[in-house]
């Protein structure tokens, strides 16, 4: 079939100069976007066509406009870089001299065309090195230094620098095979002997204009990334340092120095690194002046250089013990950059560059053997204490007035910056230990008790923030300063939101400590409950209450009435957003779990009644979008409450030795009592909203969360719930209903008392889903996915379900095969899971054995199709599991099926030969023990089928 749309309509398909120019005109100037797209597609074909060799040169005529010339140069580059093997060796020289001629011609012409031609020549050189063009770089330098009367010296010099700059860049992105890449890299590294003297000479010449020096520094930057020995770069690095004094060259010089210092190989040249410390320290005056005058670009650039030297080479430089003072001076210079005045990101952007340096230095110090470590700790512990002060100063908020002017983006960047500081402090704790907490506590105590000099809230907040950063991830239960801190917290006069937030998060971070010291709970709980009423403290207050209720629940009964009352009030006032309301309900679930049953029921009654009344009202209303949201909100609150309300203490296994564990309660579970009370109401809501996936999902969520939490305690609800699920699923099949059915099968199917309702529900869901398959399941990948997971769960927990006379095992099997061909990976994965559970049951469940023996070949074909290229490569392990199971449980059948399937021409892929198919079949049939080997075989075979074997695409495989 002819794909005519590929070419722009007014043009023939011939790739001639005229047609290319027409298409370029269309691409640049046609207002119709469709025509532009067609032109672009056609031009892409033109670039790779054999005719490109001819028209490219013609498009480079000096009378053409730059856009056309650029296309010609690009086409040449594409042909040379991607289709090198098409070029006969006897044409290399002609091609080379043509490119030299055109580069010389464009030296004074369009800059973008010149660059493209240089890239094309660079690509040619890389492909010819070293055999066909041994001294490529030296030749380039010689060619452009030769006198050419037509082109002035400066233009020639710039063209040469452009060519030398793009050469290493083209090498980095080239598609050379791995062995060639190593070979060419070492040739280029030797060739720097022809380049660096030229660059040095140009930088040192008094009369070299700024733009030439700029180009020289860029060229040097490009070359150092080829892993050239640092000592060979010494002179140019020193010259780059000198260039830092020239504002015009500053940015390019920074880039060159940073690139040279940062190459991974540089640490081998310790003597050169030591020589670099004095010029870096020599930049301190320039840095101070830049900071004073608010010149952020300069301070940023100098900081990058200091950090590049410190971060990349701290281990090598620490090792030079006799030079410890000069390295310490460098560390202090970086400390100055960390503490640079101003607020990040508004008045400075430099301090954040230094944070990783402090991690690296600490790691290197702690990696030395103990006796050496002691020496370094003496020198660097004071430095790290100073660092803590500097970081806490940097973490301070600006004045309220100033902060008011910040944009939301600046506030967000500052928030992220504070998180980075928090991570750094947590890390520094490893070095400084308990002494760090003591020092923070002393400072905070002095601040809060000093009546002479009232401190700013920012200062208090930063110290607390430091404390919270450490307490959040480090076990502070043994710290002797925490009681003092908890005692200080109520003394903080909370005058603003940021400070209040940090107070909340600090209390939250200490919740595990409070569980061990319950006598202190009353010091901080009133603060948390008070904060709950402030919408601005929504996230911090609710998450802190949730942590306290989770960690300290056995010590909270005396406060329970108060906590429930305050929570109820804020919920009724609708102070918090939906997600915080859900967290609050989870907090109350934890809290109630520790009470006596009658207390739980009393609290549940007062907590839930207003919502039940609201729900009753909503159930009578005609469905509309706003009452739908209200219904989903209420159902969400209930399901979040039931997620954590667990009186059987399933989540407390780790506390089994605790003295304060309560006796197991007698009588029905409070959650079940409540669910039974609201069951009819939920059914009523459902009857009106049966067609709405979100409402159905919210109803299922209540029961799913309850089943997961209550486990066996949920038993009294099983018959009712099975019946309701059956009605729901029969009316409108939805994935959430199947997922809940799977939960019930998982927990209750093996108990004789519950088997009848669960069996009935399982058969109903299966028969409805089979009908859905007959109508076409493609629109419901989520249902198919959930159904396959249900079948796998049934086989795992209660294989007897497959013995039911009214279960059509054959139809179920065929649905599974169909599902293997779905484009959605999760669905295919679930189907594979079903078959890996089904196949081992061949022997014990007669209906399964019969279906597999009669239809197993169809399953095998579907699996091979997937491996052959129909399915995503990420699924191959799952297909391999099916092959392994077939081989293990149906070996005699598999050996016949695989032979028959592989005889078909072009199956499972036209790319594999009969021999390769035979090898694969034999490998699979031989491996019945080692599943990992089967996975490797399948991966190998799928690459062959896709034509990817041995290509770069397999690297991540």
Secondary structure by P-SEA (a helix, b strand, c coil): ccccccccccccccccaaaaaaaaaaacccccaaaaaaaaaaaaaaaacccccccccccccccccaaaaaaaaaaaaaaaacccccccccaaaaaaaaaaaaaaaaccccaaaaaaaaaaaaaaaaaaccccccaaaaaaaaaaacccccccaaaaaaaaaaaaaaaaaaaaaccccaaaaaaaaaaaaaaccccaaaaaaaaacccccaaaaaaaaaaaaaaaacccccccaaaaaaaaaaacccccaaaaaaaaaaaaaaccccccaaaaaaaaaaaaaaaaaaaaaaaaacaaaaaaaaaaaaaaaaaacaaaaaacccaaaaaaaaaaaaaaaaacccccccccccccccaaaaaaaaaaaaaccaaaaaaaaaacaaaaaaaaaaaaaaaccccaaaaaaccaaaaaaaaaaaaaaaaaaaaacccccaaaaaaaaaaaaaaaacccccccaaaaaaaaaaaaaaaaccccccccaaaaaaaaccccccccaaaaaaaaaaaaaaaaaaaaccccccccaaaaaaacccccaaaaaaaaaaaaaaacccccccaaaaaaaaaaaaaaaccccaaaaaaaaaaaaaaaccccaaaaaaaaaaacaaaaaaaaaaaaccccaaaaaaaaaaaaaaaaaacccccccccccccccccccccccccccaaaaaaaaaaaaaaaaaaaacccaaaaaaaaaaaaaaaaaaccccccaaaaaaaaaaaaaaacccaaaaaaaaaaaacccccccaaaaaaaaaaaaaaaaaaaaaacccccaaaaaaaaaaaaaaaacccccccccccaaaaaaaaaaaaaacccaaaaaaaaaaaaaccccccccaaaaaaaaacaaaaaaaaaaaaaccccccaaaaaaaaaaaaaaccaaaaaaaaaaaacccccccccccaaaaaaaaaaaaaccccaaaaaaaaaaaaaaaaccccccccccc
